């Protein structure tokens, strides 16, 4: 059983909260077993008030340490004004205990203020993005519905948590079961992390093959912790040989070759747009060593990552 904690801060949006917890409830119902255990946490024993004034009761309060696999912070209002060092310290302790920590809507800002998003890719609700980058210009902020990066999950809020949780369910119970849960909510198309609609993914990768699209979404959700071919095949519901045939037909390359190119493109973007070291970039894009990453980058782009970064900086400063 996967244990999920939801920290609700006063002013949270009910839409974001319901979109986060309801897919877990549906998965338990449709799976005929308790696959997910969801508990609420709050600063006060009585619970937390939503932006509409509804009180959601808490099972635990800040300072408690229930056994969790994932802790998600749901915040609304103006999270930039939120200051509670006890909460920041408590979140850090969960992280040190090996718990995956995430945020929804304004929740990612709470993680940033807690010091938990350094050198992690992340997203946030679009209304907060400009202010966030103005205050914390070193962040690796993406315009995505949600971002999985190692032991962090961030989500833009609204209905996006539905797609985020379905992506999580797909990694644990498989894509077919995740689609079953999605259909239960009349949510007929599971949106990929990188865009608002599946059609964006189709136009971006150039195929409508459902197996390939599911596999690519899994790849994009596992950049720092790459899945092996066997896991990709199991989660897409086909054999390893069949998955490779799909990618050869659609892209003229094998599944894992395509996967590596996704990670290298992400590394290229980080070299151009972040201040992370090459060693840090190699880690967040799933390469075992900086040397391994540098060799792969050179082989694919025909330029060492260090030289690419220098050239990108020169071009940014007005060079030709």
Secondary structure, DSSP 8 states (H G I E B T S, - for coil): -EEEEEEE-TTB-HHHHHHHHHHHHHHHHHHTS--EEEEEEESSTT-EEBTTS-EE--SEETT-----SEEEEEE-S-GGG---HHHHHHHHHHHHTT-EEEEEETHHHHHHHTT--TT-EE---HHHHHHHHHH-TTSEE--SSEEEETTEEEE--TTHHHHHHHHHHHHHH-HHHHHHHHHHTT--S---TTSSSHHHHHHHHT---HHHHHHHHHHHH-SSS---HHHHHHHHTS-HHHHHHHHHHHHSS-HHHHHHHHHHHHHHHHHHH----HHHHHHHTT-SSHHHHHHHHHHHHSS-HHHHHHHHHHHHTT--
